[in-house]
């Protein structure tokens, strides 16, 4: 599809990959894009591998299926590199972003010969610094927004703040922490 960006998310139940995919879809929708954000479930239990997807386009989206040849892949849990073929179908002109303390060069041997862009970010450190707990979804969401360029930076932050204000209206400290995590991750992804 012309002018469409497809993103596949890999995570484990409870890490927020599904939530991040839905939030990205909501933010893009609010800027006038056509969007899809949806999960694919297997055994629904905490810690089980899950997959979520985004389609973001300037044009109406008429396909309704999983994404088999994504432009971008987000890996929320680096242990999945050993058990899931996260680069399956990933376009070489696209990129993968991985939550890890390792450098892109250190993770490349685990990517089955993938030749496209490889980015890493320590979402644990960012979320613990900004939120006091390990919630990797906000840093990973900002990282993929930065790498993919699916929306303007200012639009992204404006819509994410509006989303957090709606979701956490009675917890202003959560809004502030998540926004800080988004800003930090957007700048730190390497």
Secondary structure, 3 states (H helix, E strand, C coil): CCCEEEEEEEEECCCCHHHHHHHHHHHHHHCCCEEEEEEECCCCCCCCEEEEEEEEECCCCCCCCCCCCCCEEEECCCCHHHHCCCCCCCCCCCEEEEECCCCHHHHHCCCCCCCCEEEEECHHHHHHHHHCCCCHHHHHHHHHHHHHCCCCHHHHHHHHHHHHHHHCCCCHHHHHHHHHHHHHHHHHCC
